[in-house]
Amino acid sequence: MSDIHADHSDDQAQSRKPLILVVEDEPKIASLLCDYLNGSGYRTRHVDDGNAVIAAVNDERPALVLLDLMLPGTDGLTLCRQLRAEDALLPIVMLTARVEEVDRLLGLELGADDYICKPFSPREVVARIKAVLRRSQALDQTLSQSSAKGQLTLNEEGWQALADGHDLGLTAVEFQLLKVMMQSPGRIFSRDQLMDHMYRDHRIVSERTVDSHVKKLRRKIASAWPERDVIRSIYGVGYKFEPDVLD
């Protein structure tokens, strides 16, 4: 009987460890990464085909995705874009043998939190993952505090945004736009990045369309808070949500 209780306790302790989804098609590298991560207090799940990644993330939301750039099936950059469109907060660290600056910048522009080039030290990968998770937890805390402080809350089931209890009457696109920016306070989003989050079918729209949605969203927020401007325009770059103005 005691052995059964011990096994159950071990299972519970294991399930509480953060899950790292390792997306890597080279078996030796994947095995090495999983061994180091498991030895550093994480759980791991390994996927070796890009076509299986979205299902794996939906099956059990990982704490972080360690994503190789070159994969059979869907490639890493496309996956990064798709994951970001579904969840703006999911931490993503990309792995690649490509060292060209254009690839590094493209990966980060699509929403990767960090970028590690092969060959690498497994200890360095673990250290970088820990750093990204610390930043992610800090953002979660900031978002929670800013929402409570300014009484700007989102009801995702009802697709409602409430400013001090006042329903802003947002459209689905406006709600998604506000949600994305609130999830990453202080982060500047380009118009292209906002398009990816607003339209999950990746339709092609003009930058003016994004500007129009932002203008309408700001007007609706201003109807409840005439003197507050929580969405800031960054000239020539894009937009960001600034929770500090809610003080």
C-alpha positions as CSV (number, residue, x, y, z in Angstrom):
1,M,0.0,0.0,0.0
2,S,2.8,2.4,0.8
3,D,4.4,1.7,-2.6
4,I,1.2,2.8,-4.3
5,H,1.1,6.0,-2.3
6,A,4.7,6.7,-3.1
7,D,4.1,6.1,-6.8
8,H,1.1,8.5,-6.8
9,S,3.1,11.1,-5.0
10,D,5.9,10.8,-7.5
11,D,3.4,11.2,-10.4
12,Q,2.0,14.3,-8.8
13,A,5.5,15.8,-8.3
14,Q,6.4,15.0,-11.9
15,S,3.2,16.6,-13.3
16,R,4.0,19.9,-11.5
17,K,7.2,20.3,-13.3
18,P,7.1,22.7,-16.3
19,L,6.7,21.0,-19.6
20,I,9.2,21.8,-22.4
21,L,8.1,20.7,-25.9
22,V,11.3,19.8,-27.8
23,V,10.8,20.1,-31.5
24,E,13.9,18.6,-33.1
25,D,14.2,16.1,-35.9
26,E,17.8,15.0,-35.2
27,P,17.5,12.1,-32.6
28,K,20.9,12.5,-30.9
29,I,20.3,16.3,-30.4
30,A,16.8,15.7,-29.2
31,S,17.9,13.0,-26.7
32,L,20.7,15.2,-25.4
33,L,18.4,18.2,-24.9
34,C,15.7,16.1,-23.2
35,D,18.2,14.5,-20.8
36,Y,19.6,17.9,-19.7
37,L,16.2,19.4,-19.3
38,N,14.9,16.5,-17.4
39,G,17.9,16.7,-15.1
40,S,17.2,20.4,-14.6
41,G,13.7,20.0,-13.1
42,Y,11.6,20.0,-16.3
43,R,9.4,17.5,-18.0
44,T,9.9,17.1,-21.8
45,R,7.9,15.9,-24.7
46,H,9.7,15.3,-28.0
47,V,8.2,15.9,-31.5
48,D,10.3,15.3,-34.6
49,D,7.9,16.5,-37.3
50,G,6.6,20.0,-37.9
51,N,3.2,18.8,-38.8
52,A,2.6,17.4,-35.3
53,V,3.6,20.5,-33.3
54,I,0.2,22.3,-33.2
55,A,-1.6,19.2,-32.0
56,A,1.1,18.6,-29.3
57,V,0.7,22.2,-28.0
58,N,-3.1,21.9,-28.0
59,D,-2.9,18.6,-26.2
60,E,-1.0,19.9,-23.2
61,R,0.1,23.5,-23.3
62,P,3.8,23.5,-22.6
63,A,5.6,26.1,-20.5
64,L,7.9,26.7,-23.5
65,V,8.5,25.4,-27.0
66,L,12.1,24.7,-28.0
67,L,11.7,24.9,-31.8
68,D,14.2,23.8,-34.5
69,L,14.1,25.9,-37.7
70,M,14.6,23.1,-40.2
71,L,12.0,20.4,-39.8
72,P,10.3,17.8,-42.0
73,G,6.7,18.9,-42.7
74,T,6.0,22.5,-41.5
75,D,9.1,24.5,-41.0
76,G,10.0,26.3,-37.8
77,L,9.4,29.9,-38.9
78,T,5.9,29.0,-40.2
79,L,5.2,27.2,-36.9
80,C,6.4,30.2,-34.9
81,R,4.0,32.4,-36.8
82,Q,1.1,30.0,-36.2
83,L,1.8,29.5,-32.5
84,R,2.1,33.3,-32.0
85,A,-1.3,33.8,-33.7
86,E,-2.9,31.3,-31.3
87,D,-1.1,32.4,-28.1
88,A,0.9,35.6,-27.8
89,L,2.3,34.6,-24.5
90,L,3.7,31.1,-25.2
91,P,7.5,31.3,-24.8
92,I,9.4,30.1,-27.9
93,V,13.1,29.5,-28.2
94,M,14.4,28.7,-31.7
95,L,17.2,26.4,-32.6
96,T,19.0,26.5,-36.0
97,A,22.2,25.7,-37.9
98,R,21.6,28.9,-39.9
99,V,23.7,31.7,-38.7
100,E,22.7,34.4,-41.3
101,E,21.5,37.6,-39.7
102,V,18.4,37.7,-41.8
103,D,17.2,34.4,-40.4
104,R,17.8,35.5,-36.8
105,L,15.9,38.7,-37.3
106,L,13.1,37.0,-39.1
107,G,12.8,34.5,-36.3
108,L,12.6,37.2,-33.7
109,E,10.2,39.3,-35.7
110,L,7.8,36.4,-35.9
111,G,7.7,36.3,-32.1
112,A,10.6,34.0,-30.9
113,D,11.7,35.0,-27.4
114,D,15.3,33.8,-28.1
115,Y,17.4,32.2,-30.8
116,I,20.2,29.7,-30.3
117,C,22.6,28.7,-33.1
118,K,24.1,25.2,-33.5
119,P,26.4,23.9,-32.3
120,F,25.5,24.8,-28.8
121,S,26.2,23.7,-25.2
122,P,23.2,21.9,-23.7
123,R,23.9,23.8,-20.5
124,E,23.6,27.1,-22.4
125,V,20.2,26.0,-23.8
126,V,19.0,25.2,-20.3
127,A,20.2,28.6,-19.0
128,R,18.6,30.5,-21.8
129,I,15.3,28.6,-21.3
130,K,15.3,29.5,-17.6
131,A,15.9,33.2,-18.5
132,V,13.0,33.2,-21.0
133,L,10.7,31.6,-18.5
134,R,11.6,34.2,-15.8
135,R,10.8,37.0,-18.2
136,S,7.5,35.3,-19.2
137,Q,6.5,35.0,-15.5
138,A,7.3,38.6,-14.9
139,L,5.1,39.6,-17.9
140,D,2.2,37.5,-16.5
141,Q,2.5,39.3,-13.2
142,T,2.6,42.7,-14.9
143,L,-0.5,41.9,-16.9
144,S,-2.4,40.7,-13.8
145,Q,-1.4,43.9,-11.9
146,S,-2.2,46.2,-14.7
147,S,-5.6,44.7,-15.4
148,A,-6.6,45.0,-11.7
149,K,-5.2,48.5,-11.3
150,G,-7.0,50.0,-14.2
151,Q,-10.1,47.8,-14.1
152,L,-9.6,46.9,-17.7
153,T,-10.6,43.3,-17.9
154,L,-11.3,40.8,-20.7
155,N,-14.1,38.2,-20.6
156,E,-12.8,35.7,-23.2
157,E,-15.9,33.5,-23.1
158,G,-18.2,36.4,-23.9
159,W,-15.6,38.3,-26.1
160,Q,-16.1,41.3,-23.9
161,A,-13.7,44.1,-22.8
162,L,-14.8,45.9,-19.7
163,A,-13.4,49.3,-18.6
164,D,-14.3,49.9,-15.0
165,G,-17.3,47.5,-15.6
166,H,-18.4,49.3,-18.8
167,D,-18.7,47.0,-21.8
168,L,-16.7,48.6,-24.7
169,G,-18.8,46.8,-27.3
170,L,-15.8,45.5,-29.3
171,T,-16.0,43.5,-32.5
172,A,-14.2,40.1,-32.6
173,V,-11.2,41.7,-34.4
174,E,-11.0,44.6,-32.0
175,F,-11.2,42.2,-29.0
176,Q,-8.4,40.1,-30.4
177,L,-6.3,43.1,-31.1
178,L,-6.7,44.4,-27.5
179,K,-6.1,41.0,-26.1
180,V,-2.8,40.5,-27.9
181,M,-1.4,43.9,-26.9
182,M,-2.6,43.5,-23.2
183,Q,-0.8,40.1,-23.0
184,S,2.5,41.7,-23.8
185,P,2.4,45.2,-22.1
186,G,5.1,47.5,-23.3
187,R,6.0,45.4,-26.3
188,I,5.8,47.2,-29.7
189,F,3.9,45.3,-32.3
190,S,4.4,46.0,-36.0
191,R,1.3,46.2,-38.2
192,D,2.3,42.9,-39.8
193,Q,2.4,41.1,-36.4
194,L,-1.0,42.5,-35.4
195,M,-2.4,41.3,-38.8
196,D,-1.2,37.7,-37.9
197,H,-3.1,37.9,-34.6
198,M,-6.2,39.6,-35.9
199,Y,-6.7,37.3,-38.8
200,R,-5.9,33.7,-38.1
201,D,-6.5,32.6,-41.7
202,H,-3.5,34.9,-42.6
203,R,-5.5,36.9,-45.2
204,I,-3.8,39.7,-46.8
205,V,-5.0,43.2,-45.6
206,S,-3.4,46.6,-45.9
207,E,-1.7,48.5,-43.1
208,R,-4.5,51.0,-43.3
209,T,-6.9,48.3,-42.2
210,V,-4.9,47.7,-39.1
211,D,-4.7,51.4,-38.4
212,S,-8.5,51.7,-38.9
213,H,-9.2,48.9,-36.3
214,V,-6.8,50.5,-33.8
215,K,-8.4,53.9,-34.3
216,K,-11.9,52.4,-33.6
217,L,-10.6,50.5,-30.6
218,R,-9.0,53.6,-29.1
219,R,-12.2,55.6,-29.7
220,K,-14.2,52.9,-27.8
221,I,-11.7,52.9,-24.9
222,A,-11.9,56.7,-24.8
223,S,-15.7,56.5,-24.4
224,A,-15.1,55.0,-21.0
225,W,-11.8,56.7,-20.2
226,P,-11.7,60.1,-22.0
227,E,-8.4,61.1,-20.5
228,R,-6.6,57.8,-20.7
229,D,-4.6,56.6,-23.8
230,V,-3.5,53.0,-23.1
231,I,-2.7,52.2,-26.7
232,R,0.3,54.2,-28.0
233,S,1.3,54.7,-31.6
234,I,5.0,54.4,-32.3
235,Y,5.8,56.4,-35.4
236,G,7.0,54.3,-38.3
237,V,6.9,51.0,-36.2
238,G,3.5,50.1,-34.8
239,Y,1.5,50.1,-31.6
240,K,1.9,49.1,-27.9
241,F,-0.2,48.7,-24.8
242,E,1.1,50.8,-21.9
243,P,-0.4,49.7,-18.5
244,D,1.5,52.4,-16.6
245,V,-1.0,55.0,-17.8
246,L,-3.7,53.2,-15.8
247,D,-2.2,54.5,-12.5
